[in-house]
Amino acid sequence: MKFQRSLKEEVNVNLTPLIDVVFLLLIFFMVTTTFSRNTNLLINLPEASGQPSESEAIEIEILVAENGSYSVNGRQLVNTQIETLMRTVTEVSGGDSTIPLIITADANTSHQSVVTAMDAVAQLGFSSLNIATREPGSE
């Protein structure tokens, strides 16, 4: 009697589904990753309890009032438009973007007004910006 031998099937692992899953994970992580955008504006935030810094001979002070209006070196601006602020800062600085800037804002000023002032000086190329604070409890 002749018995047939059973053919043994060769065992192998199909890697195609594994590669597909790895590529899908890679695409998922690439799409969901947040990219940070670095700015060229250096912001020095002084500590409120520190000593006042010595002021240099020439500096530009932008004052942001509670209602969002701007003053540049004591000169009140006619409106709150960013173009007006940029034009005034350019006139006061004489086009020199190395002059240090100080932004002083009222405690009740809207955040948007301060960000607009920071954006204006960044667009003009100023790289040295200080934000003035006061010691708690002092008037």
C-alpha positions in Angstrom: 0.0 0.0 0.0 1.2 3.3 -1.0 0.6 6.2 1.5 0.9 9.7 0.4 3.0 11.9 2.4 1.4 15.1 3.5 3.1 18.1 2.1 4.2 20.4 4.9 3.4 24.0 4.2 6.3 26.4 4.6 5.8 28.7 7.5 6.5 32.4 6.8 5.5 35.8 8.1 3.9 38.3 5.8 5.4 41.7 6.6 3.2 43.8 4.4 0.5 44.5 7.0 3.2 45.4 9.5 4.8 47.9 7.2 1.4 49.4 6.3 0.7 50.0 10.1 4.1 51.5 10.6 3.6 53.9 7.7 0.2 54.9 9.0 1.6 55.6 12.4 4.4 57.6 10.9 1.9 59.7 8.8 -0.3 60.2 11.9 2.5 61.5 14.0 3.8 63.8 11.2 0.3 65.3 10.8 -0.4 65.8 14.5 3.0 67.3 15.4 3.0 71.0 16.2 5.8 73.0 14.7 7.2 75.9 16.7 8.0 79.2 15.0 10.9 81.1 16.5 10.8 84.8 16.4 13.7 87.3 16.2 12.4 89.5 19.0 14.3 89.3 22.2 12.1 90.1 25.2 13.6 90.9 28.5 11.1 90.6 31.4 12.5 92.2 34.5 11.5 90.9 37.9 9.1 93.1 39.8 11.1 92.9 43.0 14.5 93.8 41.5 16.2 97.1 41.4 15.4 99.6 38.6 17.7 99.2 35.7 19.9 102.1 34.7 18.4 103.8 31.7 20.6 104.5 28.7 20.9 108.0 27.2 18.5 107.3 24.3 15.5 105.0 24.6 12.0 104.8 23.3 9.1 104.4 25.7 5.8 103.2 24.5 3.0 103.7 27.0 -0.2 101.8 26.6 -3.1 103.4 28.4 -6.1 101.5 29.9 -8.3 102.3 26.9 -5.7 100.9 24.5 -4.3 104.3 23.3 -0.6 104.7 22.7 2.0 107.3 23.7 5.5 107.3 22.3 8.0 109.2 24.5 5.1 111.2 26.0 3.6 112.0 22.6 0.0 110.9 22.4 -1.0 109.2 19.1 -4.1 110.2 17.2 -5.5 106.6 16.9 -4.7 103.0 17.9 -3.8 101.7 14.5 -0.6 99.7 14.2 0.5 101.8 11.2 0.4 105.0 13.2 2.4 103.4 16.0 5.0 102.1 13.6 5.3 105.5 11.8 5.7 107.3 15.1 8.4 104.9 16.4 10.2 105.2 13.1 10.2 109.0 13.4 11.4 108.9 17.0 14.1 106.4 16.4 15.3 107.9 13.2 15.3 104.5 11.6 17.8 103.1 14.2 16.5 99.7 15.3 19.2 99.2 17.9 17.7 101.7 20.3 16.3 100.0 23.4 12.5 100.0 23.7 10.4 100.0 26.9 6.7 99.1 26.8 4.8 100.3 29.8 1.2 99.2 30.0 -1.6 99.9 32.5 -2.6 96.9 34.6 -6.1 97.0 33.1 -5.0 97.3 29.5 -6.2 94.6 27.1 -3.7 92.0 26.2 -4.3 92.7 22.5 -3.1 96.3 22.8 0.2 95.2 24.3 0.6 92.5 21.7 0.0 95.0 18.9 2.7 97.3 20.3 5.1 94.3 20.5 4.2 93.3 16.9 4.8 96.8 15.6 8.3 97.1 17.0 9.1 93.5 15.8 8.0 94.5 12.3 10.3 97.5 12.5 13.3 95.3 13.3 13.8 96.2 17.0 15.5 93.4 18.9 15.9 94.9 22.4 12.5 95.2 24.1 11.9 95.6 27.8 8.5 95.5 29.6 8.3 97.8 32.5 6.9 96.5 35.8 6.5 98.0 39.2 7.0 96.5 42.6 3.8 95.2 44.2 2.4 97.7 46.8 4.3 100.7 45.4 2.3 103.5 43.7 
